[in-house]
Amino acid sequence: MIGIYLCDDEETIRRQINTALERKILIENYDMKVLCSAAGAQELLDAIEDGKQGVYFLDVELKDGEWDGFLLGQELRRRDPHGTLVYITGHKDLAWRTFQYHLEAFDYIVKEPEQIGRTAARCLEEIHTRLLARRQSPGEMFTLRTGEMARHIPLQDILFFETASASHHIFLHTSGSRMDFLGSLNELETQLGDRFIRTHRAYLVAADKIEAVDWKQNKLWAGGHECLLSRAGKAKLRRIMGGDR
């Protein structure tokens, strides 16, 4: 069973989300359970089951002494590297701050009283689908280290790798996050094989995430992100896609 943990200091919002999640679990017969619905960070942290992967719905603007939603998410990442984080916020433009804290948020739920329950239920459905897919291919993970923390990212979630401006640093991009780690694109290219294509000296892109290619402007798009395309990268793409472009 997968435990679900909710932390929001607004009682009305917390109750709406909790009710929606429990109803969705009951209707769909998910192997999940809301184990904690807390107003404060410490109550949630005390409820976590060590060694078990959880799903966490966290208020971004949590007002709980030294804790806010991002610091709580950082602590949860330390304790549960495989956990799924969903942020609840009144200001979706705060999403960029997940990059500051090296967090990978699955989704953001905007605090709209008439919609928040349905939105939370749909989000849980997507999480359930993703977790089932991970269980079917448990070996398909990429492991990186950020500081002292080990992170395990499903390969199917990765859009591309990109060299950072700092020497020997790589950015890993997913649809909802960008993570910085020490590495080499040459080593990654060898490690990951044909599933990723070296489209440019600075980019290693997941082949199945390429959405569009501009052969004249030397660009391509993966998950809505623009990546560069070199002459050698064009040749590789043409071989893979077949025919002349």
N, C-alpha and C positions, 0 to 999 in steps of 0.2 A: 504494500500500500504506500502511496505517495502522500506525504503530509503537506497541507497547505497552511500558510501562516499569513495573517493579515495585521498590518499595523497602520492605524490612522487615528489621529487625535480628535477627529470630528465624529462624534457618536452616530449621527444620522447617516453619514456617508459610509461609515464602517458597517452599520447594520444593513444598509442596502446591498453592499457588496457581499457580505457574509450570507445573506438570504439568497441572493442570486447564485452564488457558487454552490451552496448546499442543494438548491433546487436542481441545478444543472447536473450535479453528481448523482442525485437520486434518479432523475429522468433517464440519463444516459448510462447509469450503472457503472460509472467510472470506479476504478480501484484507487480512490482518493478520499481524503477526509480533511475537513477544516479542523486543525488541531489547536489553533490559537487565533483569537481575534482580540488584539491588544490595542490600548491607547498609547502605550509607551514602549520604548525600545527594549528596556531590560526585561519586561514581561515576555516579550517575544523571544529574546535570546535565551531566557531560562527555559522556554518550552521546547527548544530545538532538540531533536533526537540525534545524538552524536553518531556520525558515520552513515546517516541516511540522507538521501537527496530530497530536497524540498522545493516547493514553489512558494515564492514570497511576493505578496502584494504590499507595497510600501508607499506611504505618503511622502512625497518629495519635501513638502513644507512642514514636516513634522517638527513640533515645538516641544522638546523634551530635554531641557537642560542642555548638555553638551551635544546631544544627538540631533541630527537631521536625517532626512532619508538617504542622502548620499553616504554619510559616515556609517549609517546602519548597513547599507548595502555593501560597503567596503568590509565591514566586520563579518557579514554573512558570506562574502566571497572567500574570506580567510578560512572560515569554518566549514563551508560547503562549496568547494570550487565548481561542482557540477550543478549547483542549484539554479533555478530559473527566477530571475528578478523581473517584476512588473511594477512600474511606478505609477502612482496615482497623483495627479497634479492639476492645479487650477491654471497653470501656465506651461503649455507644451514647449514653449521656446527655451525652457530650462534643460531640454534634452542634451544639449551640447556639453553640459557639465559632467555627464557620465564619462566623457573622454578624460576629463581632469582626474577622475578617481579610478581610471582604468576599469570601468564597469561595463559589462555587456548586458544591457537591458533587453528583454524579449519584446516589450511593448510599453507604451504609455497610455494610461486611461485618463481622459480629461474629466474633471469634476462637473458634469452636467447632470443635475438631479434626475431629470426625466429619462436619461439614457444610460446612466452609469451601471445599473444592474445588468442590462442587456449587453453592454460593452464588455463587462467583466466575464459574463457567461461565454460570449464568443471568444474572448481571449483564452479562457480555460479550455475551450474546445480545440483551439489551435495548439495550445501547449500539449494537450493530451495526444494529439496526432503526431507532434514532433517527438515526444518521449517514446511513443510506440516505435517510430522509425529508428530511433537511437538504439532501442533494445534489440531490434532485428539485425543491426550491424554494429555491435559494441566495439569492434576493433577499428572502426573508421573514425578515429579521433586524431587531432593534432594537438600535441602538448607543447606549451611554451612556458617560460618563466618571466614574471614581471616582479623584480625585486626578489623577495623570498617566497613569493606565492607561485605555485604551479597551477596553470590553467589548462583545461582540456576542452578543446573546441571541436565539435563535429565537423568533419571535412565538408559535409553537404551544406554547412552554414557559411563557409568561407567564399567570399567573392574574389579577392585577389590579395597578393602581397605587393608591397611597394617599398623601395628604399627610402629611408628618412634622410634628412639633411645631416644628422649626427652620424659620424663614422661608425660602421658596423651595426647600425640600428635598422630594424625593419618594422613597417606598419602592416598589421594584419587587419583587413577590412571585412566586416560582415554587414548585413543590412542595417544593423542598429548600433554598431560600435566600431571603434578603431583602437587597436592595442599595439603598443610599442614594445619591442623586445630585441635582444641582441641576436644577430644571426647573419646569414649570407644567402642571397638569392641563388647563387650557384649551388650551394649545398641543398637548399630547399628544392630546386629544380631536379636534382638527382634523387632526393628523398621521395618526392611526391609523384614522380613519373609522368605518364601521359595525361593524367587527369588535369594537370595544370600546364599552361602554355606560356613560354617566355616570349611575350609579345614585344618587349623592349628591354634594354639593359636594366631599367628601373622597375619593371613590372612582370609579375608572374600571376597569370589570370586563370581562374577555374574555367575549363573549356565549356562546361554546361551552363555557365552563368553569363556568357557573352550574348548580349541582346541585339546589338547592331554594330556595324563596322563602316567607317567612312574611309575608303581606300585612298581617296585623293587628299584628305586632310590628315591622314595618318593617325586616326583616332578610333577607339572602340568604346563601347559602354557595357558595363557589368553591374547589374543591380542598380542602375540609374547613375553610376559613377563613371566619369570619363577617365580613360587610361590611354597611354601613348602606344603607338604602333611603329616599330622600326622596319627597315627594309627586310631584315632577317625574319622579324616577326610576321610580316606579310606573307613571306614564302611559307612559313610553317602553317599559318592559318589557311592558305590556299590549298596546301596539301591535305589538311584535315577536312576542310569543307568540300573539297573536290572541285575540279574545273578551274577555269581562269576567271579572275575578277578584274 
